[in-house]
Amino acid sequence: MAERRRRKRWGETVSADLNVMPLMNLFVVLIPLLLLSAVFVEVSVIEMNQSSSDEHFEPPKDEPLALAIRIHDGSYVVEGNGIQSRTIIRTAALVDSGEPDEKAWKELSRALADIVSAYPGNENVQIVAEETTHYEEIITVMDISRDAGLPQAALVAKRMGAI
Amino acid sequence: MKRRNRRNSRLLRGIAQKSELRMTSMMDILTVLLLFLLKSFVVGGEAINPPPGIELPNSSAESQPEISLIIAIDDESIFLGGERVATIRETVESDDLIIEGLDAKLQSVIEQRDDLASRRGQTEFEDEIVTIQGDRRIEFRVLRKVMYTLNYNGFDNIALAVIKTS
């Protein structure tokens, strides 16, 4: 009787260790695949070679063209010495929503490209922004200028209501 | 039954003796992760890590950031070297082009730099680069005052941090 009780106590046993090997093997395969497909954010910088936030900023004396891009809520205005001022209308709905205004950007890019081809030695441009102009709009205009062949950009402010 | 119980008890003894945790696969995972992280963090300095709450604008600029003094501007505050120096509200409401808190902090940075230079016996040093990490939604009037304050304190080398797009 006692022997039978011992047999019952010594029944089948199950290993209590958790086997994590298959899980680890899965991670070894899954993690490199996920990392390969991931997009890493890369930060770059725009170097300001000449910058002034003062509205009394004067362009260099030897700069005959003094090309400037004025950013308004409803338009971009491209002007300079000896060139016809050109106004590019921006879509109000896109400006308000912050969505890209591809049409206006293309037109601005064409206008700047025309000026660069007419004045090949000029690489400078002043970007005149209103006080409430958003930072990303300024960066966009700087990008368009750089792509058109005007890498040296200066930021100038215009007070609201000023002509 | 008797034979099985004897076998089970032998098995139990075997299992009790061999209870190691195998780390080989875990090491493989960590090695792969480490290599990817090293590849992605190729630039030194804080320029690659904008603080939380700041969404940098996108740009096609390709210049690599350098180790520099960092000014971060989010919706509410202006930070220099991780320390809050001014609020956006105060900056906008003030008529002065110079931001007081930022100006004071820049002065202390200049003093530290001069002190260090004098200890090293240097009389001249290169213009220090300042990187501005601005949220895409900040207004130009804030940026303008920050840049004016930097120029006022002699920091003429300014770089604007952006997210590179292809």
Interface residues (C-beta under 8 A of the other chain):
Chain A: R7 W10 G11 E12 T13 S15 D17 M21 M24 N25 F27 V28 I31 P32 L35 F40 V41 E42 V43 S44 V45 I46 E47 M48 S51 S52 S53 D54 A129 E130 E131 T132 T133 H134 Y135 E136 I138 I139 T140 M142 D143 R146 D147 L155 A157
Chain B: M1 K2 R4 N5 N8 S9 L11 L12 I15 S19 R22 T24 S25 M26 D28 I29 V32 L33 F36 S40 V43 A47 I48 P50 L56 P57 N58 S59 S60 A61 E62 S63 Q64 P65 E66 L97 T131 G134 D135 R136 R137 I138 E139 F140 R141 L143 R144 K145 M147 Y148 N151 D156 N157 I158 A159 L160 A161 V162 I163 K164
